[in-house]
Each structure stands twice: as C-alpha cells, then as structure tokens.
Amino acid sequence: MHRNTVTNIETGRYRGDPATVAAIRAALEAAGVEFLPADNGGPGVRLKT
C-alpha cells in the first residue's frame, strides 16, 4: 500500500477500509508488535517479549 494511505489513517484523514486496517495490523504483528485490549492495561501496543 502507498505510504500516503498509512499517513492518512494515522492522521485521521481516512479511517481505512477493513482490509487495509487488517493488513497494517498483520504487518505490525509480524514485526513483533502486540495489541493490548482495553481491559488489559490498554488499549495500547507493546513489543512481544
């Protein structure tokens, strides 16, 4: 995907379609990022240990 798509999602200009958001999440998780639910000290992210 184009870097402008990511920038627009990050800045709130564009919400992103579900497939795009899922692709970004999958890429981050593959790189070692763990998404935290709101009930687990989050919401947030951290690097997997």
N, C-alpha and C positions, 0 to 999 in steps of 0.2 A: 504494500500500500504506500501511497505517497506520504512524505513527511508532513505535508500540509494537512492531511486528514488527521494525523495524530495531534498536531498543534491545535487544530480547530476543536478537537474533542477536549484536550487539556485546558484550553482557554474558555470553554463553554459556548463557543460559537455554534457548535454542532454536537448533538447528542450521540451521533453514531448509530448505524443500524445494528441490530443484534449480532449479525455475523461478523461485522468489523470489530465490535467490542469483544466478542468471544475470541477472535484471532489475536487481539492485543493481549488479552488475559493469558491465553495459551502460550504466547511467546514469552511473557514475563515469568510465568510458572516454569517454563522450560529453562529459563535462566536462573532459577533458584529463588524466585520471589514467592512468598506465601501470603495469601489474602486472609485477613482475620475478620471473623464475623463481629457484629456489634456486641454480642453477648460474651465475647472472649477477650476483653480488654481492648476492643477495637471500636468501630471499624478501623482498619488500617492494613498496613503491609509490613512485612519483615523478611529478611533473608532466612532461608531454611538453614537449619544447623546441621 
